[in-house]
């Protein structure tokens, strides 16, 4: 199985558990890796058979912005389930990072992997 990826999708979102975090937008950076059979889209040069990464990015951005999650773990789990359902993705890995969340660390985050691929 081949994989389609999106690296460094930056989204402004309300995320965090502290009161001050609930009052402002912060940057969340996502890396997505999704199993997809690319042989037929490649053979026919047909976007309709491909995993449309532009649509995946729009869907992801909307979910993250509207979610107003407290935890990165919740965001990652809900996004994984939603992407699998919306796009029929059998396997995916999502890395969610929150740059600047911890003093002294460039970024912190969580990685989830779901499905078989």
Order of alpha helices (4+ residues) and beta strands (2+ residues): beta-beta-alpha-alpha-alpha-beta-beta
